[in-house]
C-alpha cells in the first residue's frame, strides 16, 4: 500500500535550498518517487501551518520509503536541505474505504 510524506519547510537560505532541489530531484526521479505537489507559496488554512514550501510525496510502500531515505546520495543532499531550511514532516498511508 502506498506511503505518503507531507512536508512543510521554513526556508532561511534560499540559495542553499535550491542547491538541495537540484541535487535531490534526479534522485526522486531515479527512485520513482511520485511528487504529487510542490508549492512555493502555500496558503495556510490554520495559524500553525505557515510555511515557505510544502511537498507531498508518494512511495510504493513502506519498504520503498525506507530504501529512498537511506540512499547515500539522498542523505548527502538532505544535509544541504537541513542547513538551508527547517522541515516538519509526517508519513501516512493511503486511505482505503472499508468494504461493507
Secondary structure, DSSP 8 states (H G I E B T S, - for coil): --EEEEEEEEES-HHHHHHHHHHHHHHHHHTT-EEEEEESS---SSGGG--SEEEEEEESSHHHHHHHHT-HHHHHHHHHHHHHEEEEEEEEE-------
